[in-house]
């Protein structure tokens, strides 16, 4: 699930012209999705996306968001590289104070990640201050000041699109983690580049009264994640003692100059600190923000105007308001077919639709309260070979839907004769239109009765919804 699906659903709900029957047909053909409305909506969007006007709203906004995010990521990475170079710059007179770099790769990430976690807890609030103090939020606002055709179009869409505040907050949170990752990656690159190209002497210096032993113990606690696997990446007591630096005088002490090569070992600790605190933990937070965004999109699905009605149309049976069959009795003197039934059984081995697609047959089955394990489309656009493949799978009692207003053709009769070779019984059911409760007109039923009578097949029965069957004497007289 992603933002594109959410925006496509929004656009479809604004322009959707599907009727109640089409939505219910979709629900019946995807009955397994009823218990998962979000997935059901996603599948519905996939099937109807082609009906949207081009360019898609989702494509326009996705292009904008991708472009501005890429710009911000590149900017954050470059800023990280420059910051790292500034922190590690060695002028040859004074050693590089590791505390500055440690603050940037350990303490600042921990502080910002704490704010991010609090932002996630407060994301439901439309006016969450923690979200709106994010650098990603304000950097985008600054970039939006630059005029462009895309920006004007997006601003127009934003003014028309009512996006759930929860969704917008999670977008900012996720993007903030991505920018922080880019910045930390810049710091990592600068560290590797500076250590590889320069002979840097590291030291630590602070005004606080901290002994070398206490500082080394502090470093041990910081390195808890890797000290057992990589003990060489934790400064020893000796290294901490020899690298303590006091800013007195303009020249380095003789001992520090002699141990310059030894002081360079600090880079291993700084590397692992950057990888763990600035990269790894931030990546975990990014994954958490991604999951939060997906959950926010799922919740926003149901908040869109029109979604409750759409789900109701998909999953609730259509209640017919037409007259019941026993109330629509026609008095016919022309009906001469000897094998007629007035009501459907509750189940059939196979249901076929002649020039009726499978989805329509499923909807008709529900309207007639019919259960069948197999529903197939035959005739119409199907080739003869395709129809024969369907016949091979037929058995037992077969219900065959036909359009009552379309007279039976020779193709239909040929198909029916082949079907009789596999089926024990075939019930031909001429159907009227849906708004008439699928009840066929009397004159249409008479046409089908005469045609089936010429077939003279004892396995073929005719469904005559609402037609009064003549008595046996009248039948014999007409025959």
C-alpha positions in Angstrom: 0.0 0.0 0.0 1.3 3.4 -0.9 0.3 7.0 -1.4 -0.4 6.5 -5.1 -3.2 4.0 -4.4 -4.7 6.4 -1.9 -4.7 9.3 -4.4 -6.1 7.1 -7.1 -8.9 6.0 -4.8 -9.7 9.7 -4.1 -9.8 10.5 -7.8 -12.0 7.5 -8.6 -14.5 8.4 -5.9 -14.7 11.9 -7.4 -15.5 10.6 -10.9 -16.8 7.1 -10.4 -19.9 6.3 -12.4 -20.3 2.7 -11.4 -23.8 1.6 -10.3 -24.9 -0.5 -7.4 -25.0 -3.7 -9.4 -21.4 -3.2 -10.7 -20.1 -2.7 -7.2 -21.9 -5.7 -5.8 -20.7 -7.8 -8.7 -17.1 -6.8 -7.8 -17.8 -7.7 -4.2 -19.1 -11.1 -5.1 -16.2 -11.9 -7.5 -13.8 -10.9 -4.7 -15.7 -12.4 -1.8 -12.5 -13.5 -0.1 -11.6 -9.8 0.5 -14.7 -8.9 2.4 -12.9 -9.3 5.7 -10.1 -7.0 4.6 -11.7 -3.7 3.4 -8.4 -2.0 2.7 -7.2 -4.8 0.4 -10.6 -4.9 -1.2 -10.4 -1.1 -2.0 -6.8 -1.6 -3.4 -8.0 -4.3 -5.8 -11.0 -2.1 -6.8 -8.6 0.8 -7.6 -6.3 -1.5 -9.7 -9.2 -2.7 -11.8 -10.6 0.8 -12.4 -7.5 2.9 -12.6 -7.6 2.9 -16.4 -10.9 4.9 -16.3 -9.1 7.9 -14.7 -8.1 10.9 -16.8 -4.5 11.4 -17.7 -2.3 12.7 -16.3 -3.2 10.9 -13.0 -3.5 13.0 -9.9 -1.3 10.4 -8.2 1.4 10.7 -10.9 1.4 14.5 -10.6 1.8 14.5 -6.9 4.2 11.6 -6.9 6.5 13.4 -9.4 6.4 16.5 -7.3 7.1 14.7 -4.0 9.9 12.6 -5.6 11.6 15.6 -7.1 11.5 17.7 -3.9 12.5 14.8 -1.7 15.5 14.0 -4.0 16.5 17.6 -3.9 16.3 17.7 -0.1 18.2 14.4 0.2 21.1 15.6 -2.0 21.2 18.9 0.0 21.3 17.0 3.3 24.0 14.7 2.1 26.2 17.6 0.9 25.6 19.4 4.2 26.7 16.3 6.1 29.9 16.0 4.0 30.7 19.7 4.6 29.9 19.4 8.3 32.2 16.3 8.6 35.0 18.0 6.8 34.7 21.0 9.1 34.7 18.9 12.3 37.6 16.8 11.1 39.7 19.5 9.5 43.3 19.3 10.9 45.4 22.4 10.6 48.6 20.8 11.9 48.8 22.9 15.0 46.0 21.5 17.1 44.6 18.0 17.2 41.0 17.3 16.2 38.7 17.2 19.2 36.8 14.0 19.0 34.0 15.3 21.3 32.7 17.6 18.6 32.4 14.7 16.1 30.9 12.4 18.8 28.3 15.0 19.6 27.3 15.1 15.9 27.1 11.4 15.4 25.9 10.2 18.8 24.1 12.9 20.9 22.4 14.9 18.2 21.0 11.7 16.5 19.8 10.4 19.9 18.1 13.8 20.6 16.4 14.1 17.2 15.3 10.4 17.3 13.7 11.0 20.6 11.8 13.9 19.1 10.8 11.8 16.2 9.4 9.1 18.5 7.4 11.7 20.3 6.2 13.0 17.0 5.0 9.5 16.0 3.0 9.4 19.3 1.5 12.8 18.5 1.0 12.3 14.8 -2.8 12.1 15.2 -2.9 15.7 16.1 -3.4 18.1 13.1 -1.4 20.8 14.9 1.4 18.7 16.2 4.3 21.1 17.0 6.8 18.3 17.0 6.0 17.5 13.4 6.1 21.0 12.2 9.5 21.8 13.8 11.0 19.1 11.5 13.7 20.3 9.2 12.0 18.5 6.3 8.8 20.5 6.9 10.5 23.8 6.7 13.0 22.9 4.0 10.1 22.0 1.7 8.3 25.3 2.5 11.5 27.2 1.5 11.8 25.3 -1.8 8.2 25.9 -2.5 8.9 29.7 -2.7 10.8 29.1 -6.0 8.2 29.6 -8.8 7.6 26.7 -11.2 4.7 25.3 -13.3 4.7 22.1 -11.3 4.5 24.0 -8.0 1.5 26.0 -9.1 -0.3 22.9 -10.2 0.5 21.1 -7.0 -0.7 24.0 -4.9 -4.0 23.9 -6.8 -4.4 20.2 -6.1 -3.5 20.6 -2.5 -6.2 23.3 -2.1 -8.8 20.9 -3.6 -7.6 17.6 -2.1 -8.7 17.1 1.5 -5.9 14.9 2.9 -6.2 13.4 6.4 -3.8 15.4 8.7 -2.6 12.0 10.1 -1.3 11.1 6.6 0.4 14.5 6.1 2.1 14.2 9.5 3.5 10.7 8.8 4.7 11.9 5.4 6.8 14.6 7.2 8.0 12.2 9.8 9.2 9.6 7.2 10.9 12.2 5.1 12.7 13.7 8.2 14.2 10.3 8.8 15.3 10.0 5.2 17.0 13.4 5.4 18.7 12.5 8.6 20.0 9.3 7.0 21.4 11.4 4.1 23.0 13.8 6.5 24.6 11.0 8.6 25.8 9.3 5.4 27.6 12.5 4.5 29.3 12.5 7.8 30.4 8.9 7.3 31.8 9.7 3.9 33.7 12.7 5.1 35.1 10.6 8.0 36.4 7.9 5.7 37.7 10.4 3.1 39.5 12.5 5.7 41.1 9.5 7.5 42.2 8.1 4.1 43.7 11.2 2.8 45.1 12.9 5.8 47.2 12.0 8.9 44.8 13.2 11.6 45.8 13.4 15.2 42.7 13.0 17.4 42.4 14.2 21.0 39.8 15.1 23.5 39.5 18.2 25.6 36.9 19.5 27.9 36.6 22.2 30.6 34.8 19.8 32.9 36.8 17.9 35.4 36.9 14.5 33.9 39.7 12.0 34.4 41.0 9.7 31.7 39.6 6.6 33.5 36.1 8.1 33.8 36.1 9.2 30.2 37.3 5.7 29.0 34.5 4.1 31.1 32.0 6.5 29.5 33.3 5.4 26.0 32.9 1.8 27.0 29.2 2.4 27.8 28.7 4.2 24.5 30.3 1.3 22.6 28.1 -1.4 24.2 26.8 -2.5 20.8 30.2 -3.4 19.4 32.7 -3.6 22.2 32.4 -7.4 22.6 32.6 -8.2 18.8 35.1 -5.5 18.0 37.1 -4.6 21.1 39.8 -2.9 19.0 37.2 -0.2 18.1 37.0 1.0 21.7 39.7 3.4 22.9 42.0 1.9 25.6 42.8 3.7 28.8 46.3 4.3 27.5 44.9 6.0 24.3 42.5 8.1 26.3 45.3 9.2 28.7 47.7 10.1 25.9 45.1 11.9 23.8 43.8 14.3 26.5 44.6 17.8 25.4 44.8 21.1 27.2 44.7 24.4 25.2 47.7 26.1 26.9 50.3 27.7 24.8 50.6 27.7 21.1 52.5 24.5 20.6 51.7 20.8 21.2 53.4 19.0 23.9 56.4 16.9 23.0 54.7 13.7 24.2 51.6 14.3 22.0 53.8 14.9 19.0 55.7 11.6 19.6 52.4 9.7 19.9 50.7 11.3 16.9 50.4 8.0 15.0 48.9 6.4 18.1 46.4 9.2 18.5 45.0 8.4 15.0 43.5 5.2 16.3 40.4 7.2 17.4 39.0 6.9 13.9 37.9 3.3 14.5 35.7 4.3 17.4 34.3 7.3 15.5 33.5 5.0 12.6 31.5 2.5 14.6 29.8 5.2 16.6 28.7 6.8 13.3 27.5 3.4 11.8 25.5 2.5 14.9 24.0 5.7 16.3 23.7 7.8 13.2 23.1 5.2 10.5 21.7 1.9 12.0 19.4 3.4 14.7 18.2 6.0 12.2 17.5 3.3 9.6 15.4 1.4 12.2 13.4 4.6 12.9 13.0 5.1 9.1 11.5 1.6 8.9 9.2 2.4 11.8 8.1 5.6 10.1 7.4 3.7 6.9 5.2 1.3 8.7 3.4 4.2 10.4 2.8 5.8 7.0 1.3 2.6 5.6 -0.9 2.3 8.6 -1.9 6.0 8.3 -2.8 5.4 4.6 -4.9 2.4 5.5 -6.8 4.5 8.1 -7.1 7.4 5.7 -8.7 5.0 3.2 -11.8 4.7 5.4 -11.8 8.4 6.1 -12.3 9.3 2.4 -15.7 10.6 1.5 -17.7 7.9 -0.3 -15.7 4.9 1.0 -18.4 3.7 3.5 -21.0 3.7 0.7 -18.7 2.0 -1.7 -17.9 -0.8 0.8 -21.6 -1.2 1.6 -22.5 -1.5 -2.1 -19.7 -4.1 -2.5 -20.6 -6.3 0.5 -24.3 -6.0 1.1 -26.8 -8.0 -1.0 -29.0 -6.1 -3.3 -32.6 -6.1 -2.0 -35.0 -6.2 -4.9 -38.1 -4.0 -4.7 -39.8 -5.6 -7.7 -42.9 -7.8 -7.4 -42.6 -11.4 -6.3 -42.8 -14.1 -8.9 -46.1 -15.5 -7.5 -47.6 -12.0 -7.9 -46.7 -11.8 -11.6 -48.8 -14.5 -13.1 -49.5 -14.3 -16.8 -52.3 -16.2 -18.4 -50.9 -17.8 -21.6 -52.6 -19.9 -24.1 -49.5 -20.2 -26.3 -47.1 -21.9 -23.9 -46.7 -25.4 -25.1 -43.4 -26.6 -23.7 -44.0 -29.7 -21.5 -41.0 -29.4 -19.1 -41.3 -26.1 -17.2 -40.4 -25.0 -13.7 -41.4 -21.9 -11.8 -38.8 -21.7 -9.1 -35.1 -22.3 -9.0 -33.4 -24.9 -6.8 -31.1 -23.7 -4.1 -28.0 -25.1 -5.8 -26.7 -26.4 -9.2 -23.6 -28.3 -10.1 -22.7 -25.8 -12.8 -24.1 -22.3 -13.8 -23.4 -21.1 -17.3 -24.2 -17.7 -18.8 -24.8 -17.5 -22.6 -23.3 -14.3 -23.7 -23.3 -13.2 -20.0 -20.0 -12.6 -18.3 -19.0 -14.5 -15.2 -19.4 -11.4 -12.9 -23.0 -10.9 -14.1 -23.8 -14.6 -13.5 -22.5 -14.3 -9.9 -24.7 -11.3 -9.3 -27.7 -13.1 -10.7 -27.0 -16.1 -8.5 -27.0 -14.0 -5.4 -30.3 -12.3 -6.5 -31.9 -15.7 -7.0 -30.3 -17.2 -3.9 -28.5 -19.9 -5.9 -25.3 -21.6 -4.9 -22.9 -23.2 -7.4 -19.3 -24.2 -7.2 -18.7 -23.5 -10.9 -19.7 -20.4 -12.8 -18.6 -20.0 -16.5 -19.3 -17.7 -19.4 -20.2 -19.4 -22.8 -21.2 -18.1 -26.2 -20.9 -14.4 -27.0 -17.2 -13.6 -27.6 -16.1 -17.2 -26.8 -14.8 -19.4 -29.6 -16.3 -22.8 -30.2 -13.1 -24.4 -28.8 -13.4 -22.4 -25.6 -17.0 -23.4 -25.2 -16.1 -27.1 -25.7 -13.5 -26.7 -22.9 -16.3 -25.5 -20.6 -18.6 -28.4 -21.6 -15.9 -30.9 -20.7 -16.0 -29.6 -17.1 -19.8 -29.7 -16.9 -21.7 -32.5 -15.1 -24.9 -33.2 -13.1 -27.5 -30.5 -13.1 -26.6 -27.4 -15.2 -28.3 -24.0 -15.0 -28.0 -22.0 -18.2 -28.8 -18.3 -18.1 -29.8 -16.7 -21.4 -31.0 -13.2 -22.4 -34.8 -13.6 -22.9 -35.0 -10.8 -25.4 -32.4 -12.4 -27.7 -34.0 -15.2 -29.7 -32.1 -18.5 -29.6 -29.7 -19.0 -32.5 -28.3 -22.1 -34.2 -25.0 -21.6 -32.3 -27.0 -21.8 -29.1 -28.8 -25.0 -30.2 -25.5 -26.6 -31.3 -23.9 -25.7 -27.9 -27.0 -27.1 -26.0 -26.8 -30.4 -27.9 -23.1 -30.8 -27.0 -23.9 -29.9 -23.4 -26.5 -32.6 -23.2 -23.8 -35.2 -23.8 -22.2 -34.3 -20.4 -25.1 -33.0 -18.2 -27.8 -35.0 -16.6 -30.2 -32.1 -16.7 -30.1 -28.6 -18.2 -32.4 -25.8 -17.0 -32.6 -23.0 -19.5 -33.5 -19.8 -17.7 -34.4 -16.8 -20.0 -33.8 -13.6 -17.9 -35.2 -10.1 -18.2 -33.4 -6.9 -17.2 -32.1 -6.4 -13.7 -34.4 -3.4 -13.0 -37.4 -5.8 -13.7 -36.1 -8.3 -11.3 -34.7 -10.5 -14.1 -38.3 -11.5 -15.0 -38.7 -12.3 -18.7 -41.6 -11.1 -20.8 -44.3 -13.6 -21.8 -43.7 -13.1 -25.5 -40.0 -13.8 -25.1 -40.6 -16.9 -23.1 -42.9 -18.2 -25.8 -40.2 -17.8 -28.4 -37.7 -19.8 -26.3 -40.4 -22.5 -25.6 -41.1 -23.0 -29.3 -37.5 -23.3 -30.1 -36.7 -25.8 -27.3 -39.7 -27.8 -28.3 -38.2 -28.5 -31.7 -35.1 -29.9 -30.0 -37.3 -32.6 -28.3 -34.7 -33.3 -25.5 -36.1 -34.7 -22.3 -33.1 -33.4 -20.4 -33.9 -29.8 -21.2 -36.2 -27.8 -18.9 -37.4 -24.3 -19.2 -37.6 -21.7 -16.4 -40.8 -19.7 -16.8 -40.8 -17.1 -14.1 -44.3 -16.0 -13.4 -45.9 -17.8 -16.4 -49.1 -19.9 -15.7 -48.7 -23.4 -16.9 -51.7 -24.7 -19.0 -53.4 -27.9 -17.9 -52.5 -31.2 -19.6 -55.7 -31.2 -21.8 -54.9 -27.8 -23.2 -51.3 -28.9 -23.8 -52.5 -32.1 -25.7 -55.0 -30.0 -27.7 -52.3 -27.5 -28.8 -49.9 -30.3 -29.6 
